[in-house]
Amino acid sequence: MDTEPINITPPSTPEDVKNLLGQAMADVRAKKLEPRTATALTYMARVLLEAFETTDLQKRLERLEQEVRTKEAKP
């Protein structure tokens, strides 16, 4: 399979990940992307989605903790 180098913009949102995976699926089907490369992208995308989720939870927790501290500080 002859493949051309592809440029991938690093995804910065879950929607970007979804779009990247959709494009990878289309590229595999069109024989523009090696299935092995798509498999690696899929694995990395899953890890990245977990990182997005963890980061979101961390920010939410920090916000809640700040709200609790603010309420405790009030007389």
Residue pairs with C-beta under 8 A, 6 or more apart in sequence:
1 31
1 34
3 31
3 32
3 33
3 34
4 32
6 27
6 32
6 33
8 20
8 41
9 16
11 17
11 19
11 20
11 45
11 48
13 52
14 49
14 52
17 45
17 48
17 49
17 52
20 41
20 45
21 41
21 42
21 45
24 33
24 38
24 41
24 42
25 38
27 33
27 38
28 34
28 35
28 38
